[in-house]
Amino acid sequence: MDISSPQTRIEAWGSDRLVKCFVKRPTTFLNLLQTAVQLHGTRKALVFEGQRWTYQEVWSTVERYAQVLHNLGLRPQDRVVLFISNRAEFVFLLFAIQYLGAIAVPVGIREQRPGLTYIMNQCKAKAVAFDESLADRIPLKNDVPSLEHSICIDSYLGDWLARAPLQTKIDIPAFVANPFDVAVILYTSGTTGNPKGAMITHANIVHSVLHYQYGMQLTEKDSSMLAVPASHVTGLIAIIATMVQVGGAVLIMREFKAKQFLEFATQENMTHTLMVPAMYSLCLLEPSFNADALEHWRIGGYGGAPMPVAVIEKLAHHLPNLDLRNAYGATETTSPVSLMPSGMNDAHLDSVGRVLPCADVRIMNDAGQEVPLGETGELWINGPMVVPGYWDNPEATAQSFTAGYWHSGDLGSMDSEGFVKIFDRKKDMLNRGGFKIYSVEVENCLMGIPGVLEAAIVGKPCPVLGERVHAFIYAPNQSLSQDIVIAHCKQALADYKVPETITWLDLPLPRNANGKVMKRRLRSEF
C-alpha cells in the first residue's frame, strides 16, 4: 500500500453518513494482531520491566487469556472493564476480549470507587479485571447488579495461567466481528455531569491506526513508548493499536518519570512517542538527558496543549533528527483528526496540523452554519474514525452529533490548505466587558517567559466586567514575580488580555488522562 497516497473512496455508513474511507484496510481490531503474527511473528512486540514478547508469543498468551474468560462465561458483546495500570497484561486482556467478540471498557486507574461504580452500571459490565493494588476500589456485586466476575490479574488469572501449560489446547475459535460492532467503550473525562461512553467500533480503530501509520510513516522497525495511560485513547489507539498494525514494538512504562523514560528509550532504541508537551519539557530538565543516546528517536508527536516555542527550539538543538508532529483529536474521534506533516512544524507553530485524508472538518457558527475559510467557529468533525455515539445515552448522542458530525466544543479555524488552528474550548473562552479572549493566545505568551514550565488562564468572576483574566503558573525553582509576568504580557498582548492576578503553583497543572488541563478544577478556587 502506498503510504504517501493511500486510495480512498466514499462509503455510505447508515442512512445519514457518507464518509471517505481507506479502500485497503483491516477488518477488525483483532485482525491487526492476526496480521502482525503472520507477517512479523518473530519480531519484538512488547517490552515491559525486563520481559519481552514476540508477536507469536503475544498471540499464544492472548489465546490462553481468552480461554480463561470464555470458561467464566463471557460471550460476544459482554462488557469487560479493564481497571489495570500500564503493563503487558493490559495488552493481553485487551486482545483476549476482542478474541471473544466482547467489548473492552478500559478505565483510568485514577478513578475512585464511586466513578468506577457509575461506569460499570452504565455499561452493565459483566466482568472487571483489575490490579491487586486497586482491589479496594472495586465495587461489590450488590452495587453493580450485572457484575458476575471480579478478576484480579495478579492472583486468579496468574494462578490459572501458571497451572495451564503453554501447550494447552484452545478449544474456541476467534470470533469474527462485524466492522461496525463496538470493540471498545471509552468514557469521556466528563467536564460537566457524568462521563459518557464513546462507542468505538472496529472500523473506527482501523481508520485511526491507518491515519497514524500513513501520517507518521511508521513501519515494523519502529518502537513506541507507552508513557501515557493505556486506558485512554492516545495510549490505546496511537501507541498500542498503531504499533500492532505496523508490526512495531510497544515499550511499556507503568507511569512516566523522565529519568526512567530516557533510560528505557536508550536501552530499546525508541523511535516514536506521542505525549503531552510537559513530558518533553521534563525530559529536557532531567540531568541525565543525553542526546547522543537518543539518536534513534525520529518522531515526537504531541497533543493536548500547545508546545512552547522555547521547548521546540531546545528539542531542535539537542535532537536535530527529531521530527515534531502536532496532532489534534479526541476520544469521540478515536484520536487523530489532524496531524502536522513532516518537517512543517516550524512553519505552522500555531496550527494543530493538516486535516487527515479521511477526516471531514467543518467550521460552524452558533446557528449551525458553515463559516468561510479562515473565520472562527466550532469544529464539527465527521469521518470513519468518528464514533457513532455514546453507549446507552441517546440524549447525549442527539446533543453532540448531527448527521454523523460530532460537535467538538473547540473553537478554531481552517485555511485553504487544510491546516487547523484551535483557539479555545467554547466554554473556556473569556468575556471581559464584551471583549472575547482566547485563552490559548495568553497561555502561549506566558509560556514564552523563561522558566515557566506550564501556564493556564481562566476567567475570575467580576461584578463589573463579568470576568477578569487570572493566570495559574507552574515555574519550579524560578524567582519570577507578578510584575515580571505582567510586564512581559503587556509587550505582546492587548491590554484587556493581560492577566491581572496570578496563582503560583507548587505542582504541575491538573490534567485529565488525555493530557488536557482541567480548568474546572482551577476555577473552583474562586
Summary of the structure (lengths in Angstrom):
residues: 526
radius of gyration: 23.0
end to end distance: 54.7
largest distance: 74.6
contacts: 1786
relative contact order: 0.09
helix: 33%
strand: 27%
